[in-house]
Amino acid sequence: MLDNLNKKKSNSIKVDISPKNSAKLLPKSPGVYIFLDSKKNIIYVGKAKDLRSRVYSYFNSKEIRAVRIKKEVTNIDFIVTKNEEDALILENDLIKKNKPKLNVRLKDDKSFPYIKINIKESFPQFFMTRNLIKDGSVYFGPYSSATNIKKTLRLINKIFPYTTCEEKLPIKLCLEFHINRDIAPCSGEVNEKQYAKIINQSISFLEGKTKNVLNELKKSMWSAAKFNKYEKAAAIRDSISAAESLFEKQSIITSKNVNINLDAFEVASNRIETWVDVMQVREGKLKTRDHFQMEVQDFHDKKQILSSFLQSYYLRNDHPPKEIIVSETPYDIGMIKKILELKYNRKIPITMPKRGSKKEIINFLYDNLVKWVEYRESRINSNDEINELSLLNIQEQLDLESKPFIIECYDISHVQGTNVVGSMVAFKNGKPNKSKYRKFELKTSQKNDDYAALKEVISRRLNRIKDSELPNLMLIDGGKGQLSVCHKELLANGYDAIEIASIAKQKEEIFMPYNSKSIILENGSHGKHLIQRIRDEAHRFAITYHRSKRSKKMISSELDIINGIGPKKKKALINSFGSIKNIRNASYEELIRLKEINKKDAEKIKDSIN
């Protein structure tokens, strides 16, 4: 019997199929696919019209997101749905529930508020809610904040005096009734049919049908006056005045097409946060504009961000425009159009305007969004509490012995090995310490050799460093090779207590000594944002220095061919004018103002350069 068991064990088959081969076996049906890592954590959720084709495409793609998925995925799961619309809803639910780290998603999307009107009630009211329920109510949103909803409802109530009483049947007439801001159905002066008309006008107003609403109000006013109902006519007149006053405050986005009706979307990032702006234009005027923060892996991938946001936004929106315009064509645009058509029973074009009034709208939105993300970055950088959290987060994720309140970052800049320069930036308590920035004009490493350049820069820095200036963490812009060279230089100079790490640009991986595996910083974390900001600042500082050196070298070479212009005069020209173009454009009088340049020199310079 034991022999038989051993025989069965030896004949058993171990199934071990790679994710790529597993993708070939998926059904060719619409549904949701789920990528899992070695610890069975869900790392990405997506939807597809054809599961097999879509999932297999990841393993042949060089896109950053696909490369990251291929590196981490060990298993694939899926759920088949009836159609693409069901797949979108299921995908959205799974993303909200599991928060996969590689998905682009709305930040804290569960908390977004909506305006709710339960039209099934006899006397409907307007409420703010954070729960979308299919109960026959009308919803408007999502809005980015409760404050925006409160402002909107205050404006609506000035124009349409719907009831705002918290109780359905108040015993006494409330203050809102006495100041003509509540028609108070409890008073018996308004029946259900009359009240329903007010609610319908309110809904039309929120949908952007402002001209129709104004025309209806004017008809009601004249009708009331005709039948000698002067108080009612006066109340409607006040509503019309409030509405027209609101319209006057709305910005005219374009004068070329007054009937334009669209939603515009734009994406911008400040390397700390990524935002999508939504602007609703109705009848050529700005109706609303709102900011939505996103969680992303790659803030450069605007097409993917737009794709994910559009699907999520319209899944929650029951009032689509006639057209959608974007700055870049989103991924899966065909699928997005199909989902919108299924939901709204009509085709909604998605276009990327190149000229005309719609291009003006995109430009207007972009200019405002850029100012918004710059403002946000300034606020974050000046926030001591966030900087403290960032440093503690870096300590935790890199497993450092102490909080890195002094961080230095090094970068090398050159063009094909020419004009090689090094730079160092310093951050103290999470803020740039510009008095400690250093430039390095390399003396021994003028070839295309980043390793030798970094070795020289680190060596020169350590020879001049004071104990009071010792950093808690050195960051190197590069990979394992750059880290190894710099770490050896630290040890050779006796600074083994200084922590050191390198950050590779392509995948934002962190490498550290004695650790064979790279560290992937938590997406969206304060620590990751700060490290990226420090690395980008070092890169900017190095590039600026390199361009300055290269420009001066180009000027110097042009001046070398002019007889009588020696090193002293050449230096004076470079320091004064900065570029050959400026020297060429300078007048004869401007040149001889330099004490080093006489009249003959000026004549030679003008003749030679021009």
BELKATA-V330201 format. One record per residue. RES is the residue in one letter. PHI is phi in degrees with one decimal (999 if undefined). NEAR is the number of other ideal C-beta (glycine too) atoms within 12 Angstrom. Layout:
res-><RES & RES>
phi-><PHI & PHI>
near-><NEAR & NEAR>
This chain:
res-><M & L & D & N & L & N & K & K & K & S & N & S & I & K & V & D & I & S & P & K & N & S & A & K & L & L & P & K & S & P & G & V & Y & I & F & L & D & S & K & K & N & I & I & Y & V & G & K & A & K & D & L & R & S & R & V & Y & S & Y & F & N & S & K & E & I & R & A & V & R & I & K & K & E & V & T & N & I & D & F & I & V & T & K & N & E & E & D & A & L & I & L & E & N & D & L & I & K & K & N & K & P & K & L & N & V & R & L & K & D & D & K & S & F & P & Y & I & K & I & N & I & K & E & S & F & P & Q & F & F & M & T & R & N & L & I & K & D & G & S & V & Y & F & G & P & Y & S & S & A & T & N & I & K & K & T & L & R & L & I & N & K & I & F & P & Y & T & T & C & E & E & K & L & P & I & K & L & C & L & E & F & H & I & N & R & D & I & A & P & C & S & G & E & V & N & E & K & Q & Y & A & K & I & I & N & Q & S & I & S & F & L & E & G & K & T & K & N & V & L & N & E & L & K & K & S & M & W & S & A & A & K & F & N & K & Y & E & K & A & A & A & I & R & D & S & I & S & A & A & E & S & L & F & E & K & Q & S & I & I & T & S & K & N & V & N & I & N & L & D & A & F & E & V & A & S & N & R & I & E & T & W & V & D & V & M & Q & V & R & E & G & K & L & K & T & R & D & H & F & Q & M & E & V & Q & D & F & H & D & K & K & Q & I & L & S & S & F & L & Q & S & Y & Y & L & R & N & D & H & P & P & K & E & I & I & V & S & E & T & P & Y & D & I & G & M & I & K & K & I & L & E & L & K & Y & N & R & K & I & P & I & T & M & P & K & R & G & S & K & K & E & I & I & N & F & L & Y & D & N & L & V & K & W & V & E & Y & R & E & S & R & I & N & S & N & D & E & I & N & E & L & S & L & L & N & I & Q & E & Q & L & D & L & E & S & K & P & F & I & I & E & C & Y & D & I & S & H & V & Q & G & T & N & V & V & G & S & M & V & A & F & K & N & G & K & P & N & K & S & K & Y & R & K & F & E & L & K & T & S & Q & K & N & D & D & Y & A & A & L & K & E & V & I & S & R & R & L & N & R & I & K & D & S & E & L & P & N & L & M & L & I & D & G & G & K & G & Q & L & S & V & C & H & K & E & L & L & A & N & G & Y & D & A & I & E & I & A & S & I & A & K & Q & K & E & E & I & F & M & P & Y & N & S & K & S & I & I & L & E & N & G & S & H & G & K & H & L & I & Q & R & I & R & D & E & A & H & R & F & A & I & T & Y & H & R & S & K & R & S & K & K & M & I & S & S & E & L & D & I & I & N & G & I & G & P & K & K & K & K & A & L & I & N & S & F & G & S & I & K & N & I & R & N & A & S & Y & E & E & L & I & R & L & K & E & I & N & K & K & D & A & E & K & I & K & D & S & I & N>
phi-><999 & -61.3 & -63.2 & -65.4 & -63.6 & -63.1 & -66.4 & -64.6 & -63.3 & -70.2 & -91.8 & -69.6 & -109.3 & -91.8 & -91.2 & -139.6 & -108.4 & -68.0 & -56.0 & -64.1 & -71.8 & -63.8 & -60.4 & -67.4 & -98.5 & -68.4 & -69.4 & -89.6 & -132.9 & -69.3 & 166.0 & -117.6 & -108.7 & -131.6 & -97.3 & -121.6 & -93.7 & -64.7 & -95.9 & 68.5 & -82.1 & -76.3 & -106.8 & -158.9 & -127.4 & -142.6 & -119.5 & -157.2 & -75.8 & -132.3 & -56.6 & -62.5 & -64.1 & -65.5 & -66.6 & -64.0 & -62.9 & -62.3 & -83.5 & -118.3 & -102.3 & -105.4 & -61.1 & -55.5 & -63.4 & -65.6 & -61.5 & -64.4 & -63.4 & -58.2 & -70.1 & -104.0 & -72.9 & -123.8 & -148.3 & -126.5 & -120.1 & -156.4 & -134.9 & -82.6 & -123.5 & -70.6 & -154.6 & -68.2 & -64.0 & -62.9 & -64.3 & -62.9 & -63.5 & -66.6 & -57.7 & -62.1 & -63.7 & -67.4 & -66.4 & -64.0 & -74.3 & -100.1 & 47.4 & -61.8 & -69.6 & -96.4 & -85.9 & -80.7 & -152.7 & -63.5 & -75.2 & 53.7 & -67.2 & -66.6 & -91.7 & -67.8 & -91.0 & -134.6 & -90.9 & -120.8 & -126.9 & -84.3 & -74.0 & -80.8 & -75.2 & -64.3 & -128.2 & -60.6 & -123.9 & -101.8 & -130.2 & -96.2 & -141.7 & -114.1 & -120.9 & -91.8 & -125.0 & -80.9 & -118.4 & 87.3 & -76.2 & -99.1 & -118.6 & -124.7 & 144.7 & -77.2 & -100.7 & -79.0 & -154.8 & -66.5 & -60.7 & -62.4 & -67.2 & -61.6 & -63.3 & -62.9 & -67.3 & -64.2 & -67.2 & -62.4 & -69.7 & -69.1 & -90.3 & -121.2 & -77.5 & -72.8 & -72.9 & -116.3 & -64.6 & -73.1 & -93.8 & -70.3 & -130.9 & -65.6 & -72.0 & -110.1 & -69.1 & -84.0 & -61.8 & -56.5 & -67.0 & -69.8 & -103.8 & 63.7 & -109.4 & -148.3 & -77.0 & 46.4 & -59.1 & -67.9 & -77.5 & 85.3 & -81.6 & -128.9 & -94.3 & -61.7 & -64.8 & -66.6 & -66.1 & -60.4 & -63.3 & -64.1 & -64.8 & -63.7 & -64.5 & -62.4 & -63.6 & -61.4 & -62.3 & -64.9 & -77.7 & 96.0 & -87.1 & -71.0 & -64.8 & -61.3 & -63.8 & -61.2 & -61.9 & -64.7 & -63.7 & -65.1 & -61.9 & -64.4 & -63.4 & -68.0 & -66.7 & -64.1 & -65.6 & -61.0 & -97.5 & 63.3 & -93.9 & -70.2 & -64.5 & -65.1 & -61.1 & -66.4 & -63.9 & -67.4 & -58.1 & -64.7 & -64.5 & -62.4 & -61.3 & -63.7 & -65.8 & -65.3 & -63.7 & -65.6 & -62.1 & -64.7 & -76.4 & -70.5 & -73.6 & -83.4 & -76.8 & -147.0 & -95.0 & -79.3 & -143.6 & -70.6 & -97.4 & -63.2 & -140.3 & -156.4 & -112.5 & -116.3 & -130.3 & -144.1 & -121.9 & -150.9 & -137.8 & -113.7 & 71.9 & -111.8 & -133.1 & -123.9 & -127.5 & -113.4 & -103.5 & -117.1 & -127.1 & -97.4 & -112.2 & -127.4 & 54.8 & 78.5 & -119.6 & -71.5 & -87.7 & -146.1 & -141.2 & -141.8 & -106.7 & -128.4 & -84.1 & -115.8 & -107.0 & -135.2 & -90.8 & -128.6 & -72.6 & -77.5 & -83.9 & -62.6 & -64.6 & -70.8 & -62.9 & -61.8 & -59.5 & -65.3 & -68.3 & -57.3 & -64.7 & -68.0 & -65.4 & -80.1 & -64.8 & -105.2 & -122.7 & -98.6 & -130.6 & -75.6 & -85.0 & -77.0 & -152.4 & -119.0 & -120.6 & -137.7 & -82.1 & -139.2 & -69.4 & -70.2 & -61.8 & 58.3 & -62.9 & -62.7 & -66.8 & -62.0 & -60.5 & -66.1 & -64.0 & -63.0 & -65.8 & -65.0 & -76.5 & -103.8 & 60.3 & -161.3 & -80.8 & -120.7 & -67.4 & -118.9 & -126.4 & -118.2 & -65.3 & -104.2 & -157.9 & 82.3 & -65.2 & -70.1 & -66.0 & -58.8 & -64.6 & -61.9 & -63.5 & -60.1 & -64.6 & -63.0 & -58.4 & -71.3 & -67.6 & -59.6 & -63.6 & -65.6 & -70.4 & -66.1 & -62.3 & -62.4 & -64.1 & -61.7 & -64.3 & -66.0 & -64.1 & -92.8 & -93.4 & -63.1 & -64.7 & -67.1 & -62.0 & -63.6 & -61.8 & -62.9 & -66.0 & -64.3 & -67.5 & -64.2 & -57.3 & -69.1 & -71.6 & -95.0 & 56.9 & -85.4 & -71.7 & -138.9 & -69.5 & -82.0 & -74.9 & -120.8 & -123.4 & -112.3 & -132.0 & -116.4 & -145.7 & -117.5 & -133.1 & -164.8 & -121.9 & 50.4 & 83.1 & -102.1 & 51.3 & -69.3 & -135.6 & -121.7 & -142.3 & -137.7 & -113.4 & -126.2 & -119.4 & -120.5 & 53.6 & 83.3 & -121.4 & -60.2 & -111.6 & -66.9 & -68.0 & -99.9 & -62.9 & -135.6 & -111.0 & -128.2 & -87.7 & -68.7 & -102.8 & -110.0 & -121.8 & -102.4 & -104.1 & -77.4 & -139.4 & -62.1 & -63.5 & -65.0 & -64.8 & -65.4 & -60.1 & -64.7 & -62.5 & -63.9 & -62.1 & -66.2 & -65.2 & -69.0 & -70.1 & -108.9 & -72.5 & -103.3 & -58.9 & -72.1 & -103.0 & -58.5 & -77.3 & -82.3 & -146.1 & -104.0 & -108.3 & -115.6 & -80.3 & 161.0 & -111.8 & -63.4 & -62.7 & -62.3 & -62.2 & -60.8 & -60.7 & -70.6 & -65.5 & -61.9 & -67.8 & -60.8 & -65.4 & -63.8 & -98.2 & 81.3 & -106.6 & -72.7 & -82.4 & -77.5 & -73.4 & -140.5 & -152.3 & -121.3 & -126.0 & -86.1 & -68.3 & -58.8 & -115.8 & 55.4 & -90.0 & -106.2 & -112.4 & -135.6 & -59.4 & 64.2 & -130.9 & -71.3 & -98.5 & -78.2 & -107.2 & -99.6 & -66.2 & -59.5 & -61.5 & 81.0 & -76.8 & -61.6 & -63.5 & -62.9 & -60.1 & -67.8 & -61.8 & -63.2 & -66.1 & -66.3 & -61.1 & -66.2 & -67.3 & -63.6 & -65.8 & -61.2 & -64.2 & -67.3 & -63.2 & -61.1 & -65.3 & -62.1 & -63.4 & -63.1 & -63.2 & -65.4 & -63.5 & -65.4 & -67.0 & -65.9 & -62.5 & -59.7 & -66.4 & -69.4 & -78.6 & -61.1 & -83.9 & -94.4 & -62.7 & 90.7 & -102.6 & -89.9 & -56.1 & -67.0 & -68.9 & -62.1 & -63.8 & -63.9 & -65.2 & -64.1 & -66.1 & -82.1 & -106.6 & 83.2 & -154.4 & -62.3 & -59.2 & -67.3 & -66.4 & -61.7 & -82.4 & -69.5 & -79.9 & -57.0 & -64.7 & -66.6 & -69.2 & -79.0 & -68.4 & -70.4 & -65.3 & -81.7 & -109.6 & -98.0 & -64.3 & -64.4 & -59.4 & -61.7 & -64.0 & -63.1 & -62.5 & -63.6 & -65.6 & -73.0 & -73.0 & -86.1>
near-><7 & 8 & 9 & 10 & 11 & 11 & 11 & 12 & 12 & 11 & 10 & 10 & 9 & 8 & 9 & 10 & 16 & 17 & 31 & 22 & 16 & 26 & 32 & 20 & 18 & 31 & 21 & 19 & 25 & 34 & 35 & 37 & 43 & 35 & 39 & 26 & 24 & 13 & 11 & 14 & 20 & 30 & 35 & 41 & 38 & 45 & 43 & 36 & 31 & 23 & 33 & 26 & 21 & 34 & 41 & 26 & 26 & 34 & 26 & 16 & 19 & 13 & 21 & 25 & 36 & 29 & 22 & 30 & 36 & 30 & 25 & 28 & 35 & 23 & 25 & 38 & 27 & 33 & 26 & 23 & 25 & 15 & 22 & 33 & 27 & 24 & 36 & 39 & 30 & 29 & 40 & 32 & 24 & 29 & 33 & 26 & 17 & 24 & 26 & 33 & 30 & 40 & 41 & 44 & 40 & 35 & 26 & 19 & 32 & 20 & 21 & 35 & 30 & 33 & 40 & 32 & 38 & 22 & 23 & 15 & 23 & 20 & 32 & 30 & 34 & 38 & 28 & 27 & 27 & 23 & 19 & 27 & 13 & 10 & 15 & 14 & 25 & 31 & 34 & 37 & 38 & 39 & 34 & 29 & 22 & 21 & 14 & 26 & 30 & 19 & 19 & 30 & 31 & 18 & 27 & 33 & 28 & 29 & 35 & 42 & 35 & 38 & 36 & 29 & 26 & 12 & 14 & 15 & 17 & 20 & 10 & 14 & 21 & 24 & 14 & 24 & 25 & 14 & 17 & 24 & 26 & 32 & 34 & 28 & 32 & 23 & 22 & 14 & 20 & 25 & 15 & 16 & 13 & 22 & 30 & 23 & 25 & 37 & 34 & 24 & 34 & 38 & 31 & 29 & 39 & 35 & 30 & 31 & 23 & 31 & 23 & 20 & 35 & 28 & 17 & 27 & 34 & 23 & 19 & 27 & 27 & 19 & 17 & 22 & 19 & 13 & 13 & 10 & 18 & 15 & 16 & 26 & 23 & 16 & 31 & 34 & 25 & 23 & 37 & 29 & 20 & 28 & 34 & 21 & 16 & 26 & 26 & 13 & 14 & 24 & 22 & 23 & 33 & 29 & 15 & 17 & 24 & 17 & 20 & 32 & 32 & 37 & 41 & 45 & 48 & 38 & 42 & 37 & 33 & 27 & 29 & 36 & 35 & 40 & 39 & 47 & 40 & 41 & 40 & 39 & 38 & 36 & 28 & 28 & 30 & 30 & 35 & 33 & 30 & 38 & 34 & 41 & 34 & 38 & 35 & 39 & 36 & 29 & 31 & 21 & 27 & 31 & 28 & 36 & 40 & 38 & 38 & 44 & 45 & 41 & 41 & 38 & 42 & 35 & 37 & 33 & 33 & 25 & 31 & 31 & 33 & 27 & 30 & 40 & 42 & 39 & 34 & 26 & 24 & 35 & 29 & 29 & 25 & 16 & 30 & 38 & 28 & 24 & 35 & 33 & 21 & 25 & 27 & 21 & 10 & 14 & 18 & 29 & 23 & 38 & 28 & 25 & 29 & 14 & 13 & 17 & 26 & 34 & 23 & 27 & 44 & 34 & 24 & 28 & 38 & 28 & 19 & 27 & 34 & 22 & 19 & 30 & 30 & 21 & 20 & 26 & 26 & 16 & 18 & 27 & 27 & 16 & 21 & 17 & 15 & 27 & 32 & 21 & 22 & 37 & 35 & 24 & 27 & 41 & 26 & 22 & 27 & 38 & 19 & 28 & 13 & 21 & 25 & 40 & 27 & 29 & 46 & 44 & 46 & 51 & 42 & 43 & 36 & 29 & 17 & 11 & 18 & 17 & 30 & 34 & 37 & 45 & 40 & 41 & 37 & 35 & 37 & 27 & 26 & 36 & 29 & 26 & 23 & 14 & 11 & 27 & 28 & 29 & 27 & 34 & 26 & 34 & 15 & 17 & 28 & 21 & 18 & 18 & 20 & 32 & 26 & 27 & 40 & 43 & 32 & 30 & 43 & 42 & 28 & 25 & 35 & 31 & 16 & 15 & 25 & 11 & 11 & 9 & 21 & 27 & 37 & 29 & 41 & 43 & 45 & 50 & 43 & 34 & 26 & 24 & 20 & 35 & 36 & 24 & 32 & 47 & 31 & 22 & 32 & 33 & 19 & 16 & 22 & 14 & 27 & 17 & 18 & 34 & 35 & 41 & 46 & 40 & 43 & 25 & 23 & 17 & 23 & 34 & 26 & 38 & 31 & 30 & 24 & 15 & 19 & 9 & 12 & 23 & 28 & 27 & 30 & 23 & 31 & 27 & 27 & 30 & 40 & 34 & 39 & 42 & 43 & 34 & 34 & 46 & 35 & 30 & 33 & 41 & 30 & 23 & 35 & 38 & 25 & 21 & 31 & 30 & 22 & 24 & 29 & 23 & 23 & 26 & 24 & 22 & 32 & 26 & 16 & 26 & 33 & 20 & 17 & 29 & 15 & 22 & 33 & 17 & 13 & 17 & 30 & 30 & 19 & 26 & 38 & 30 & 19 & 23 & 29 & 19 & 25 & 28 & 15 & 20 & 37 & 21 & 16 & 25 & 16 & 22 & 12 & 19 & 34 & 24 & 18 & 27 & 12 & 23 & 33 & 19 & 16 & 18 & 29 & 29 & 20 & 24 & 38 & 23 & 17 & 20 & 25 & 19>
